[in-house]
Amino acid sequence: MPKQEIFEASVRYFLQPIVPFLDDPQVTEIMVNGPFQVYVERNGRLEATDARFPSEDALRAAVHNISQWVGREITEERPVLDARLPDGSRVHAIIPPSARTGTYLTIRKFAGHALTLADFVRLGSMSEVAREFLELCVLLRKNILISGGSGSGKTSLLGALARVIPPNERIIVIEDTSEIRLPQPHCLFLEAQRPAATGRGGLTVRQLFTNSLRMRPDRVIVGEVRGGEALDMIQSMLTGHSGSLSTVHASSPRDALVRLEILSLMSDVDIPVYVARAQVASAIHLVVQLSRFPEDGSRKVSRITEVCGLDKDQRYELRDLFVLKGLGKDSKGRIRAQLDPTGTKPTFAHEIRDQGLTDKVRLTAALWGLPE
């Protein structure tokens, strides 16, 4: 039996109490809060379940089984595990004493297929007009930052946008835990590695990013910006590596830029705050804001905002190009909303002609100042 099949059988044996949720396509996340409490996210909503592990030891054994298969250690001295199941599902675990009431295990399930922008339209997460606009922005090599809270769908949207990149380009994807799948033939996927138990070895996202720039990329995609790699990414955008895509945790486009600014200051390069802010304002062209609505579990693009540099008071100057407008609820209690253009043209509207992309414009002519 191949090693991968043995791993899968072993995982299913140790995770037996939650296997039904692993097999349920409507469940997207499984949250084990100690051996006797299990929640799942089903169709975007949290649900308590009756699932239980026999004991803390049984749950801990399941976590150790996963850690052994992926070659990572989880101990009281190193109480956190990030790993992947054989099907690609992402696993995060924390054991006592850091986890106060027992081992915590969170599994974000691997989607059966990678979402496209057309899927986001079908699911009501964005409008057809917004889809075309974002596709054209990717082709125009705009640097796009996707912002949102945890579980809002940032990585899914990042992957959908990346699928628009032309197939003749060399794409390098850098992630802390590999999730993004792309159909283009020339893709390289880099994944951060934790140091060994001795403290030696390991590669951070920042180190991978620095190395990626020596690999002749046409596009660099960073799964999520969390630390000092923000400065390297911003400076690479400013020195010719346009068309980059990334995500950040933030609740609004302005907060996303401030977050990126703060992360830039966390690098080992000592730069003044005003320099970090100016570089962020120059490097990022668009912020796509995602929001999750607890009422019905839906995830929607709530804003597409252009970054227009800094104003005279050195504050970020932003222009909303698309804004989500609420339309109430339907008969099933689901939120109805439409992501509509604000009527403001992007400052780079002329580029659609300059780069010969007018033949791809069907629904967004007004945004680009083209005859309808």
C-alpha positions as CSV (number, residue, x, y, z in Angstrom):
1,M,0.0,0.0,0.0
2,P,1.5,3.4,-0.9
3,K,2.6,5.7,1.9
4,Q,-0.1,8.3,1.2
5,E,-2.9,5.7,1.5
6,I,-1.4,4.4,4.8
7,F,-1.4,8.0,6.1
8,E,-5.0,8.5,5.1
9,A,-6.1,5.3,6.7
10,S,-4.2,6.1,9.9
11,V,-5.7,9.6,10.1
12,R,-9.2,8.3,9.6
13,Y,-8.7,5.7,12.3
14,F,-7.5,8.3,14.9
15,L,-10.0,10.9,13.9
16,Q,-12.9,8.4,13.8
17,P,-15.3,10.6,15.9
18,I,-15.2,13.4,13.3
19,V,-14.8,11.3,10.1
20,P,-18.5,12.0,9.2
21,F,-17.7,15.7,9.0
22,L,-14.6,15.1,7.0
23,D,-16.8,13.3,4.5
24,D,-19.6,15.8,4.5
25,P,-19.2,18.2,1.5
26,Q,-21.3,20.9,3.2
27,V,-18.9,21.1,6.2
28,T,-16.0,23.5,5.5
29,E,-14.4,23.6,9.0
30,I,-14.2,21.3,12.0
31,M,-13.4,22.8,15.4
32,V,-12.5,20.4,18.2
33,N,-12.4,22.4,21.5
34,G,-11.0,19.6,23.7
35,P,-12.2,16.0,23.6
36,F,-15.8,16.6,24.5
37,Q,-16.8,19.6,22.4
38,V,-16.9,19.7,18.6
39,Y,-18.3,22.4,16.4
40,V,-18.5,22.5,12.6
41,E,-19.1,25.2,10.0
42,R,-21.8,24.0,7.6
43,N,-22.9,26.3,4.7
44,G,-21.2,29.2,6.5
45,R,-22.9,28.7,9.9
46,L,-21.4,27.4,13.1
47,E,-23.2,24.3,14.6
48,A,-22.6,22.4,17.8
49,T,-22.4,18.6,17.3
50,D,-22.8,15.5,19.5
51,A,-19.4,14.2,18.4
52,R,-16.9,13.3,21.2
53,F,-13.5,11.8,21.5
54,P,-13.3,9.1,24.1
55,S,-10.7,11.0,26.1
56,E,-8.0,13.7,26.0
57,D,-5.4,11.0,25.4
58,A,-7.4,9.8,22.3
59,L,-7.5,13.3,20.9
60,R,-3.8,13.9,21.7
61,A,-2.9,10.6,20.0
62,A,-4.7,11.8,16.8
63,V,-2.7,15.0,16.8
64,H,0.6,13.1,17.4
65,N,-0.2,10.7,14.6
66,I,-0.6,13.6,12.2
67,S,2.6,15.3,13.4
68,Q,4.6,12.1,12.9
69,W,3.4,11.6,9.4
70,V,4.2,15.2,8.3
71,G,7.6,15.1,10.1
72,R,6.8,17.9,12.6
73,E,7.0,17.8,16.4
74,I,4.4,18.9,18.8
75,T,5.4,18.9,22.5
76,E,4.8,21.0,25.6
77,E,7.9,23.0,24.6
78,R,6.6,23.3,21.0
79,P,2.8,23.1,21.5
80,V,1.6,24.3,18.1
81,L,1.2,22.2,15.0
82,D,0.5,23.4,11.4
83,A,0.1,20.5,8.9
84,R,-2.0,19.1,6.1
85,L,-4.1,16.0,5.8
86,P,-3.6,13.6,2.8
87,D,-6.5,15.3,1.0
88,G,-5.0,18.8,1.4
89,S,-7.1,19.9,4.4
90,R,-5.3,22.3,6.7
91,V,-4.7,21.3,10.3
92,H,-3.9,23.5,13.2
93,A,-3.5,22.1,16.8
94,I,-2.5,23.5,20.2
95,I,-1.9,21.2,23.1
96,P,-1.9,21.9,26.9
97,P,-0.6,23.7,28.8
98,S,-1.1,26.4,26.1
99,A,-4.6,25.0,25.5
100,R,-6.2,25.3,28.9
101,T,-9.2,22.9,28.6
102,G,-7.7,20.1,26.5
103,T,-6.2,19.8,23.0
104,Y,-7.6,22.2,20.4
105,L,-7.8,20.9,16.8
106,T,-9.0,22.9,13.9
107,I,-9.4,21.5,10.4
108,R,-10.1,23.7,7.4
109,K,-11.3,21.2,4.8
110,F,-9.8,21.2,1.3
111,A,-12.4,22.2,-1.3
112,G,-13.3,19.7,-3.9
113,H,-12.4,22.1,-6.6
114,A,-10.7,25.5,-6.7
115,L,-13.1,28.4,-7.0
116,T,-13.0,30.7,-10.0
117,L,-14.3,34.3,-10.3
118,A,-17.3,32.8,-12.1
119,D,-18.0,30.7,-9.0
120,F,-17.9,33.9,-6.8
121,V,-20.5,35.4,-9.1
122,R,-22.7,32.2,-9.0
123,L,-22.5,32.2,-5.2
124,G,-23.6,35.8,-5.0
125,S,-20.2,37.0,-3.6
126,M,-19.7,39.5,-6.4
127,S,-21.4,40.9,-9.4
128,E,-20.6,40.1,-13.0
129,V,-19.4,43.6,-13.6
130,A,-17.0,43.4,-10.7
131,R,-15.7,40.1,-11.9
132,E,-14.9,41.6,-15.3
133,F,-13.2,44.6,-13.7
134,L,-11.0,42.5,-11.5
135,E,-10.1,40.2,-14.4
136,L,-8.9,43.2,-16.4
137,C,-7.0,44.6,-13.4
138,V,-5.1,41.3,-13.2
139,L,-4.3,41.5,-16.9
140,L,-3.2,45.1,-16.4
141,R,-0.7,43.9,-13.8
142,K,-2.2,45.8,-10.9
143,N,-0.9,45.0,-7.4
144,I,-4.0,43.7,-5.6
145,L,-4.3,43.2,-1.8
146,I,-7.3,41.1,-0.6
147,S,-8.5,42.2,2.9
148,G,-10.9,40.5,5.3
149,G,-11.4,38.7,8.6
150,S,-10.6,35.1,9.4
151,G,-12.8,32.7,7.4
152,S,-14.0,35.4,5.0
153,G,-12.7,33.6,1.9
154,K,-9.5,35.6,1.2
155,T,-7.4,32.6,0.1
156,S,-10.2,31.4,-2.2
157,L,-10.5,34.8,-3.8
158,L,-6.7,35.0,-4.1
159,G,-6.7,31.7,-6.0
160,A,-9.5,32.8,-8.2
161,L,-7.7,36.0,-9.2
162,A,-4.5,34.1,-9.8
163,R,-6.2,31.8,-12.2
164,V,-6.7,34.8,-14.5
165,I,-3.0,35.3,-15.0
166,P,-2.0,34.4,-18.6
167,P,-0.6,30.9,-19.0
168,N,2.6,32.1,-20.6
169,E,3.8,33.7,-17.3
170,R,6.1,32.2,-14.7
171,I,4.2,32.3,-11.4
172,I,5.7,31.8,-7.9
173,V,3.3,31.1,-5.0
174,I,4.6,31.5,-1.5
175,E,2.5,30.2,1.5
176,D,2.9,29.4,5.1
177,T,0.8,26.3,4.5
178,S,0.2,25.4,0.9
179,E,-3.4,25.8,-0.2
180,I,-3.6,27.5,-3.6
181,R,-3.9,25.4,-6.7
182,L,-3.4,26.9,-10.2
183,P,-4.0,25.4,-13.7
184,Q,-1.2,27.4,-15.4
185,P,1.6,25.2,-16.7
186,H,4.5,27.4,-15.3
187,C,3.9,27.6,-11.5
188,L,6.3,27.1,-8.6
189,F,4.9,26.5,-5.1
190,L,7.0,27.4,-2.1
191,E,6.0,26.5,1.5
192,A,7.5,27.8,4.7
193,Q,9.2,25.2,6.9
194,R,9.4,25.2,10.7
195,P,12.8,24.8,12.4
196,A,13.8,21.4,13.6
197,A,13.6,20.5,17.3
198,T,17.2,21.7,17.7
199,G,16.1,25.1,16.5
200,R,18.1,24.8,13.3
201,G,16.9,24.9,9.7
202,G,13.5,26.1,8.6
203,L,12.5,28.7,6.1
204,T,10.2,31.6,6.7
205,V,7.8,33.2,4.2
206,R,10.2,36.2,4.2
207,Q,13.2,34.1,3.3
208,L,11.2,32.3,0.6
209,F,10.1,35.6,-0.8
210,T,13.7,36.9,-1.0
211,N,14.7,33.8,-2.8
212,S,11.8,33.9,-5.2
213,L,13.0,37.2,-6.6
214,R,16.1,35.4,-7.8
215,M,14.0,32.9,-9.7
216,R,12.9,35.2,-12.5
217,P,9.2,35.4,-11.6
218,D,6.6,37.2,-13.8
219,R,4.2,37.2,-10.8
220,V,4.7,36.6,-7.1
221,I,1.7,35.5,-5.0
222,V,2.0,35.6,-1.2
223,G,-0.7,33.7,0.5
224,E,-0.9,36.0,3.5
225,V,1.4,38.8,4.7
226,R,2.0,38.4,8.4
227,G,5.4,39.9,9.2
228,G,8.5,41.6,7.9
229,E,8.1,40.1,4.5
230,A,5.6,42.9,3.9
231,L,8.5,45.3,3.4
232,D,10.2,43.0,0.9
233,M,7.0,42.5,-1.0
234,I,6.2,46.2,-1.2
235,Q,9.7,47.1,-2.4
236,S,9.6,44.4,-5.0
237,M,6.4,45.9,-6.3
238,L,8.1,49.2,-6.6
239,T,11.1,47.9,-8.5
240,G,9.4,46.1,-11.4
241,H,7.6,43.1,-10.0
242,S,4.1,44.3,-10.8
243,G,0.9,42.3,-10.8
244,S,1.5,40.8,-7.3
245,L,-1.3,39.4,-5.3
246,S,-1.6,38.9,-1.5
247,T,-4.0,38.9,1.4
248,V,-4.0,40.5,4.9
249,H,-6.3,40.4,7.9
250,A,-8.1,43.7,8.2
251,S,-11.7,44.9,8.4
252,S,-11.6,47.8,5.8
253,P,-9.3,48.9,2.9
254,R,-7.8,51.7,5.0
255,D,-7.1,49.2,7.9
256,A,-5.5,46.8,5.4
257,L,-3.0,49.5,4.3
258,V,-2.3,50.5,7.9
259,R,-1.7,46.8,8.7
260,L,0.7,46.5,5.8
261,E,2.5,49.6,7.0
262,I,2.9,48.2,10.5
263,L,4.1,44.8,9.2
264,S,6.7,46.7,7.1
265,L,8.0,48.3,10.3
266,M,8.4,44.8,11.8
267,S,11.2,44.0,9.4
268,D,14.9,44.2,10.5
269,V,15.3,47.3,8.3
270,D,15.0,50.5,10.3
271,I,12.8,52.9,8.2
272,P,10.8,55.9,9.4
273,V,7.0,55.5,9.6
274,Y,6.4,58.1,6.8
275,V,8.6,56.1,4.4
276,A,6.8,52.9,5.1
277,R,3.5,54.7,4.5
278,A,4.6,56.3,1.3
279,Q,5.9,52.9,0.0
280,V,2.6,51.2,0.8
281,A,0.6,54.0,-0.9
282,S,2.7,53.7,-4.0
283,A,2.9,49.9,-4.2
284,I,-0.7,48.8,-3.7
285,H,-3.1,49.7,-6.5
286,L,-6.3,48.0,-5.4
287,V,-7.8,46.6,-2.1
288,V,-10.6,44.1,-2.4
289,Q,-12.5,43.9,0.9
290,L,-14.3,40.7,1.8
291,S,-16.9,40.4,4.5
292,R,-18.6,37.5,6.2
293,F,-22.2,37.9,7.3
294,P,-23.0,35.8,10.3
295,E,-26.8,36.0,9.7
296,D,-26.7,33.6,6.8
297,G,-23.0,32.6,6.7
298,S,-22.5,34.3,3.3
299,R,-19.2,35.8,2.2
300,K,-19.2,38.8,-0.2
301,V,-16.9,41.3,-1.7
302,S,-18.0,44.5,0.1
303,R,-15.7,47.0,-1.6
304,I,-13.2,47.4,-4.4
305,T,-11.1,50.4,-3.6
306,E,-8.3,52.1,-5.5
307,V,-5.3,53.5,-3.6
308,C,-4.4,56.9,-4.9
309,G,-1.3,57.7,-2.9
310,L,-1.2,60.1,0.1
311,D,-3.1,63.3,0.6
312,K,-1.5,66.6,1.8
313,D,-1.8,65.4,5.5
314,Q,0.1,62.2,4.6
315,R,-3.0,60.0,5.0
316,Y,-4.0,57.3,2.6
317,E,-6.2,58.6,-0.2
318,L,-8.8,56.0,-1.3
319,R,-11.4,55.9,-3.9
320,D,-14.2,53.3,-3.8
321,L,-14.8,51.9,-7.3
322,F,-17.4,49.3,-6.2
323,V,-19.5,49.2,-3.0
324,L,-21.9,46.5,-1.7
325,K,-25.5,47.8,-1.4
326,G,-27.9,45.8,0.8
327,L,-31.2,44.8,-0.7
328,G,-32.8,43.2,2.4
329,K,-33.4,39.4,2.7
330,D,-35.1,36.9,0.6
331,S,-37.8,34.5,1.6
332,K,-35.3,32.1,3.1
333,G,-33.7,34.8,5.3
334,R,-30.6,35.1,3.1
335,I,-29.0,38.5,2.7
336,R,-29.6,40.1,-0.7
337,A,-26.9,42.6,-1.9
338,Q,-25.4,43.9,-5.1
339,L,-21.8,45.0,-5.7
340,D,-22.3,48.0,-7.9
341,P,-19.8,50.6,-9.4
342,T,-19.8,53.9,-7.7
343,G,-19.4,55.8,-11.0
344,T,-15.8,56.7,-10.2
345,K,-13.3,55.8,-12.9
346,P,-10.0,54.4,-11.8
347,T,-7.0,56.7,-12.4
348,F,-5.5,54.0,-14.6
349,A,-8.5,53.8,-16.9
350,H,-6.4,54.9,-19.9
351,E,-4.3,51.8,-19.6
352,I,-7.0,49.6,-21.0
353,R,-6.4,51.3,-24.4
354,D,-2.7,51.6,-23.9
355,Q,-2.3,47.8,-23.4
356,G,-4.7,46.8,-26.2
357,L,-7.3,45.2,-23.9
358,T,-10.4,47.0,-25.2
359,D,-11.6,43.8,-26.9
360,K,-12.0,42.1,-23.5
361,V,-14.4,44.9,-22.2
362,R,-18.0,43.8,-22.3
363,L,-19.7,45.1,-19.1
364,T,-17.3,47.7,-17.8
365,A,-17.0,50.2,-20.6
366,A,-18.2,53.1,-18.5
367,L,-15.5,52.4,-15.9
368,W,-12.8,52.6,-18.5
369,G,-14.3,55.7,-20.3
370,L,-15.0,53.6,-23.4
371,P,-18.1,54.0,-25.6
372,E,-20.8,51.6,-24.6
